[in-house]
Amino acid sequence: MDDQSLTVAVWKQYAGGRWSYDPRLSGQPIYRLPAIQAGVKLLGAPVVCLIDTLDWQTLFGNARLAELFGYEQAAQVSLDPDRRRGDLWRVGLTVLHNGAVTSYEPVWIHDRYCLRLRLRVGSRPAELIVPYLTSFSGADRSCEMEQLLMAAELERGDPAFVMGDLNTQRPGQLWLPSSWQRRWQESRLFKPSPRLQQSAWTELIQQLDTRAISLLRQAGLRDLLASDRGPTKVRRVGGVTLKFAVDGCWGGNLAGLQCGAEVLRWLDFLRASDHYPLKLTLSLAQPHLDLPGSLY
């Protein structure tokens, strides 16, 4: 891309203990860091944000991460470094970039941190906020979004984007078989723990609470994936394929910018995560020239 444009990708990983990033397990089937490296290379974006990077701050320093993924710089933040909420401190947000990020900082939103990046598109500054909102409480998610929007400082007039795992179902975009509830209850995955079984059901119900999305609209942000009618997350549970649209890309103060957002639904990405990555392309709008009506 030229210096008048910028591409940013955001990709939610699936921590969950399903696979491990620990280099000591290299060569074993559960070691999935190579699959994530391959996915990031396929994205080819000068700025990549990875969500839910479990234990990376313990396993990798920033310099090592930059080396592993082939970027000039890397940075990480924990969702809860002060360990206020159980194991949430283990969950991280990671940014990889080649100098396109002018600054970054963690921002506290209600009960966790999100990541705020300062970018530059040509001569224009822009802001990107990468959240990983809670899935278990629509009320808490609304509080997180309220504080996120305050942190976005939209009144400054700079282009601002919210891009990440909003854990909120897009209305009308939930793909579940009619028998899913019964099979979910009977799934071997949840049989050992009735408490976890109920937790998974509660999580889905709470994700149907769309108040956080309403707050984005009320703040004047535009849904840059509004025309996309496909899932952003695919998970198989007990033989049932569940599809969700819970990741989002929203933008505000977009005058003078051309913006394009897409969900990259490639099988390569599902080898490393249950989420597809989001890709945002920004470029300066070309000025309109009033040409003479006639040259003769």
Secondary structure, 3 states (H helix, E strand, C coil): CCCCEEEEEEEECCCCCCCECCHHHCCCCCECHHHHHHHHHHHCCCEEEEECCCCHHHHCCHHHHHHHHCCCEEEEEECCCCCCCHHHHHCEEEEEECCCEEEEEEEEECCEEEEEEEEEECCEEEEEEECECCCCCHHHHHHHHHHHHHHHCHHHCCCEEEEEECCCCCCCCEECCCCHHHHHHHCCCCCCCHHHHHHHHHHHHHHCCCHHHHHHHHCCCEECCCCCCCCCEEEEECCEEEEECCEEEEEECCCCEEEEEEECCCHHHHCCCCECCEEEEEEECCCCCCCCCCCC
